[in-house]
């Protein structure tokens, strides 16, 4: 039966098991993988992301990049969901439930909705699912740059002030170091190593998944070390968890339906869904310190994104596996049958 087949795959797939193990290890050894911990997660993940972008740069042809640049509808969809649809969903939630949720937590949900998309996990998940990687790279990086301006602007519509103080030069420098540099290096070395990596694409996929596992582990470790589970009441944590899960479910449904309504190819649908549904904790935490300053409720404001971030990685990783399986099945169905020679 399909249900038992799916359950069997969940318990035998090394990547899905790794997701569960990463969350368990974060609970048992939170300090090891937290920022500044013995694992030096910030450096390990940065190196992993650098490697992933380098491998994508080596494997990307100029035709793929050109195709990504020309896909205007996909770009508008991703950026529209990131900075327009997300905040509009919060407006609806605020009208329905705002009176029953603590104001700082509600502000935290709006901050979550105003954040840009992630870069590393969006591209890694798109690549592992067999999606349009050039489009994912372009949209994720564009979202991060736009977020420097649009996130504080959107927050100012709610809090009325505090939208200044973003260090644009430093942020752009970090983006260039983590995204453009390895991608350009990969492209420059493509004539030398392109064929080699094309023969070993399996290892590129493994590298993508390992980086995702590290992101999940580090995200959960930081959540544990922050002490938010001890500082906040159970009802507040439950509200943040339920709200994040509902928001993720709504946005994944909307992005999938919109991509199919626009008749995107499967590869473009994957890039659109994964880029348009993501929110960045890596950008959200430092930006919050600049936007909200020494607000004593900063921990509560950050709570939704701290829950949404690992949740989106887990759910979208399962979706990526399903997309990859579907792509393999479609490719097998389209391959001509081999007739044995007599």
C-alpha positions as CSV (number, residue, x, y, z in Angstrom):
1,X,0.0,0.0,0.0
2,X,1.2,3.6,-0.7
3,X,1.1,4.6,2.9
4,X,3.3,1.7,4.1
5,X,5.6,2.3,1.2
6,X,6.0,6.0,2.2
7,X,6.6,5.1,5.9
8,X,9.2,2.5,4.8
9,X,11.0,5.1,2.8
10,X,11.0,7.6,5.7
11,X,12.7,5.0,8.0
12,X,15.2,3.8,5.4
13,X,16.2,7.1,3.7
14,X,19.5,8.3,5.2
15,X,18.8,11.9,4.7
16,X,15.4,11.9,6.4
17,X,16.8,9.9,9.3
18,X,19.6,12.4,9.4
19,X,17.1,15.2,9.9
20,X,15.6,13.5,12.9
21,X,19.1,12.7,14.3
22,X,20.2,16.4,13.8
23,X,17.2,17.6,16.0
24,X,17.9,15.0,18.6
25,X,21.6,15.8,18.8
26,X,20.7,19.5,19.1
27,X,18.6,18.6,22.2
28,X,21.4,16.5,23.7
29,X,24.4,18.6,22.7
30,X,23.1,22.1,22.1
31,X,26.3,24.0,23.0
32,X,28.5,22.0,20.6
33,X,26.7,23.2,17.5
34,X,25.6,26.6,18.6
35,X,27.2,29.9,17.4
36,X,30.6,30.1,19.1
37,X,30.4,26.4,20.2
38,X,33.1,23.8,19.8
39,X,31.9,22.8,16.3
40,X,32.3,26.4,15.2
41,X,29.0,26.0,13.3
42,X,29.3,29.5,11.7
43,X,32.5,28.5,10.0
44,X,31.6,24.9,9.2
45,X,28.3,26.0,7.6
46,X,30.0,28.9,5.7
47,X,32.6,26.5,4.3
48,X,29.8,24.1,3.3
49,X,27.7,26.8,1.6
50,X,30.8,28.1,-0.2
51,X,31.5,24.5,-1.4
52,X,27.9,24.1,-2.6
53,X,27.9,27.3,-4.5
54,X,31.3,26.4,-6.0
55,X,30.0,23.1,-7.2
56,X,26.9,24.7,-8.7
57,X,29.2,27.3,-10.4
58,X,31.2,24.5,-11.9
59,X,28.1,22.6,-13.1
60,X,26.2,25.7,-14.5
61,X,26.4,26.3,-18.2
62,X,26.0,29.8,-19.7
63,X,22.8,28.6,-21.3
64,X,21.4,27.7,-17.8
65,X,22.3,31.1,-16.4
66,X,20.8,32.9,-19.4
67,X,17.6,30.9,-19.0
68,X,17.5,31.9,-15.3
69,X,17.8,35.6,-16.2
70,X,15.0,35.5,-18.7
71,X,12.4,33.8,-16.5
72,X,10.8,37.1,-15.4
73,X,7.5,35.5,-14.3
74,X,9.3,33.3,-11.8
75,X,11.3,36.2,-10.4
76,X,8.2,38.3,-9.9
77,X,6.4,35.4,-8.2
78,X,9.2,34.7,-5.8
79,X,9.8,38.4,-4.8
80,X,6.0,39.1,-4.7
81,X,5.4,36.2,-2.3
82,X,8.4,37.1,-0.1
83,X,7.7,40.8,0.4
84,X,3.9,41.2,-0.4
85,X,2.0,38.0,0.1
86,X,3.7,37.1,3.4
87,X,2.9,40.5,5.0
88,X,-0.7,40.3,3.7
89,X,-1.2,36.9,5.3
90,X,0.0,38.5,8.6
91,X,-2.6,41.3,8.2
92,X,-5.4,38.7,8.0
93,X,-4.0,36.8,11.0
94,X,-3.7,40.0,13.0
95,X,-7.3,40.9,12.4
96,X,-8.5,37.4,13.3
97,X,-6.2,36.5,16.2
98,X,-4.3,39.7,17.2
99,X,-6.4,40.2,20.3
100,X,-5.5,36.8,21.6
101,X,-1.7,36.8,21.0
102,X,0.9,38.8,22.9
103,X,1.7,42.0,21.0
104,X,5.5,41.3,20.9
105,X,4.8,37.8,19.6
106,X,2.5,39.2,16.9
107,X,5.3,41.7,16.0
108,X,7.6,38.7,15.8
109,X,5.3,37.1,13.3
110,X,5.3,40.2,11.2
111,X,9.1,40.4,11.3
112,X,9.2,36.8,10.1
113,X,6.9,37.7,7.2
114,X,9.0,40.8,6.3
115,X,12.3,38.9,6.1
116,X,14.1,38.0,2.8
117,X,14.4,34.4,1.6
118,X,17.4,32.2,2.5
119,X,20.2,31.7,0.1
120,X,22.0,28.5,1.0
121,X,19.1,26.2,1.8
122,X,16.9,27.5,-1.1
123,X,19.7,26.7,-3.6
124,X,20.7,23.4,-1.9
125,X,17.1,22.2,-1.7
126,X,16.4,23.2,-5.3
127,X,19.5,21.4,-6.4
128,X,18.8,18.2,-4.5
129,X,15.2,18.2,-5.8
130,X,16.3,18.6,-9.4
131,X,15.0,22.1,-9.8
132,X,16.1,25.2,-11.7
133,X,19.2,26.1,-9.7
134,X,20.2,29.2,-11.7
135,X,16.7,30.7,-11.0
136,X,17.1,29.8,-7.3
137,X,20.5,31.4,-7.1
138,X,19.3,34.6,-8.8
139,X,16.1,34.9,-6.7
140,X,17.6,34.0,-3.4
141,X,20.4,36.5,-3.8
142,X,18.1,39.2,-5.1
143,X,15.7,38.6,-2.2
144,X,18.6,39.1,0.3
145,X,19.7,42.4,-1.3
146,X,16.1,43.7,-1.5
147,X,15.5,42.6,2.1
148,X,18.2,45.1,3.3
149,X,15.8,47.9,2.2
150,X,12.4,46.3,2.3
151,X,12.5,44.5,5.7
152,X,13.1,47.6,7.8
153,X,10.7,49.6,5.6
154,X,7.9,47.0,6.2
155,X,8.6,46.8,9.9
156,X,8.4,50.6,10.1
157,X,4.8,50.4,8.9
158,X,3.9,48.5,12.1
159,X,6.2,49.9,14.7
160,X,6.4,53.5,13.2
161,X,10.2,53.8,13.5
162,X,13.5,51.9,13.8
163,X,14.0,51.3,10.1
164,X,17.5,52.9,10.0
165,X,21.0,51.7,10.8
166,X,21.4,48.9,8.2
167,X,25.1,48.6,7.2
168,X,24.5,48.1,3.5
169,X,28.1,47.9,2.5
170,X,28.9,45.1,5.0
171,X,25.8,43.1,4.1
172,X,26.6,43.3,0.4
173,X,30.2,42.3,1.1
174,X,29.0,39.2,3.0
175,X,26.7,38.3,0.1
176,X,29.4,38.6,-2.4
177,X,31.8,36.5,-0.3
178,X,29.2,33.7,0.3
179,X,27.5,33.7,-3.1
180,X,29.2,35.5,-5.9
181,X,32.8,34.6,-5.2
182,X,32.4,30.7,-5.2
183,X,30.0,30.9,-8.1
184,X,32.4,32.9,-10.2
185,X,35.3,30.7,-9.2
186,X,33.3,27.7,-10.2
187,X,32.5,29.3,-13.6
188,X,36.1,30.2,-14.2
189,X,37.2,26.7,-13.4
190,X,34.4,25.0,-15.4
191,X,36.6,24.6,-18.5
192,X,39.1,22.6,-16.5
193,X,36.8,20.6,-14.1
194,X,33.4,20.8,-15.7
195,X,33.5,17.3,-17.2
196,X,34.9,15.8,-14.0
197,X,32.1,17.1,-11.8
198,X,29.5,16.2,-14.5
199,X,30.6,12.6,-14.1
200,X,30.3,12.8,-10.3
201,X,27.0,14.8,-9.8
202,X,26.0,12.3,-7.2
203,X,28.6,13.8,-4.8
204,X,27.2,17.3,-5.5
205,X,23.8,16.1,-4.3
206,X,25.3,14.6,-1.2
207,X,27.2,17.8,-0.4
208,X,23.9,19.7,-0.7
209,X,22.2,17.4,1.8
210,X,25.0,17.5,4.3
211,X,25.0,21.3,4.4
212,X,21.2,21.2,5.0
213,X,21.7,18.8,7.9
214,X,24.3,21.1,9.4
215,X,21.9,24.1,9.0
216,X,19.2,22.2,10.8
217,X,21.5,21.1,13.6
218,X,22.9,24.6,14.1
219,X,19.5,26.2,14.0
220,X,18.1,23.9,16.7
221,X,21.3,24.3,18.8
222,X,20.9,28.0,18.8
223,X,17.2,27.7,19.8
224,X,18.2,25.5,22.8
225,X,21.1,27.6,24.0
226,X,19.1,30.9,23.8
227,X,17.0,29.6,26.7
228,X,13.8,30.6,25.1
229,X,12.1,27.4,26.1
230,X,12.8,28.2,29.8
231,X,12.1,31.9,29.7
232,X,8.7,31.8,28.0
233,X,5.5,30.1,29.1
234,X,4.3,27.0,27.4
235,X,1.3,28.8,25.9
236,X,3.5,31.3,24.1
237,X,5.8,28.7,22.7
238,X,2.8,26.7,21.5
239,X,1.3,29.8,19.9
240,X,4.6,30.4,18.1
241,X,4.9,26.8,17.0
242,X,1.3,26.6,15.8
243,X,1.4,29.9,14.0
244,X,4.6,29.1,12.2
245,X,3.3,25.7,11.1
246,X,0.1,27.2,9.9
247,X,1.9,30.0,8.0
248,X,4.3,27.5,6.4
249,X,1.4,25.2,5.3
250,X,-0.5,28.2,3.8
251,X,2.5,29.6,2.0
252,X,3.5,26.2,0.6
253,X,0.0,25.6,-0.7
254,X,-0.2,29.0,-2.2
255,X,3.2,28.9,-3.9
256,X,2.6,25.4,-5.3
257,X,-0.9,26.3,-6.7
258,X,0.4,29.6,-8.1
259,X,3.3,28.0,-9.9
260,X,1.0,25.4,-11.4
261,X,-1.6,28.0,-12.4
262,X,1.2,29.9,-14.2
263,X,2.1,26.6,-15.9
264,X,5.7,26.5,-14.7
265,X,7.8,23.5,-15.6
266,X,8.6,21.1,-12.8
267,X,12.1,22.6,-12.4
268,X,10.7,26.2,-12.2
269,X,8.0,25.1,-9.8
270,X,10.6,23.6,-7.5
271,X,12.7,26.9,-7.5
272,X,9.6,29.0,-7.1
273,X,8.2,27.0,-4.1
274,X,11.4,26.7,-2.3
275,X,12.6,30.3,-2.7
276,X,9.2,31.9,-2.2
277,X,8.4,30.0,1.0
278,X,11.8,30.5,2.8
279,X,12.6,33.0,5.5
280,X,16.2,33.7,6.6
281,X,17.2,33.3,10.3
282,X,20.8,34.1,9.3
283,X,19.7,37.5,8.1
284,X,16.9,37.9,10.6
285,X,19.0,37.7,13.8
286,X,21.5,40.4,13.0
287,X,19.0,42.7,11.3
288,X,16.7,42.4,14.4
289,X,19.5,43.8,16.6
290,X,19.7,46.8,14.3
291,X,16.0,47.4,13.8
292,X,14.8,46.8,17.4
293,X,17.9,47.8,19.3
294,X,17.9,47.0,23.0
295,X,14.2,46.1,23.1
296,X,13.9,43.7,26.1
297,X,11.3,41.7,24.1
298,X,13.8,40.9,21.3
299,X,13.9,37.2,22.2
300,X,10.1,37.0,21.9
301,X,10.2,38.9,18.6
302,X,12.8,36.4,17.2
303,X,10.8,33.4,18.5
304,X,8.7,32.8,15.3
305,X,11.7,32.9,12.9
306,X,13.7,30.7,15.2
307,X,10.9,28.1,15.0
308,X,10.0,28.7,11.3
309,X,13.6,28.3,10.2
310,X,14.2,24.7,11.2
311,X,10.6,23.8,10.4
312,X,10.9,25.0,6.9
313,X,14.1,23.0,6.4
314,X,12.5,19.8,7.6
315,X,9.3,20.1,5.6
316,X,11.0,21.3,2.4
317,X,13.6,18.6,2.7
318,X,10.9,16.0,2.6
319,X,9.3,17.8,-0.3
320,X,12.7,17.9,-2.1
321,X,13.0,14.2,-1.8
322,X,9.5,13.8,-3.2
323,X,10.3,16.1,-6.1
324,X,13.5,14.2,-6.8
325,X,11.7,10.9,-6.8
326,X,9.0,12.2,-9.2
327,X,11.8,13.6,-11.5
328,X,13.5,10.2,-11.6
329,X,10.2,8.4,-12.3
330,X,9.3,10.8,-15.1
331,X,12.8,10.5,-16.6
332,X,12.5,6.7,-16.5
333,X,9.1,6.8,-18.1
334,X,10.4,9.0,-21.0
335,X,13.5,6.8,-21.6
336,X,13.1,4.5,-24.6
337,X,12.8,0.8,-23.7
338,X,16.0,-1.2,-24.4
339,X,15.3,-4.1,-26.7
340,X,17.8,-7.0,-26.1
341,X,19.7,-8.0,-29.2
342,X,19.1,-11.4,-30.7
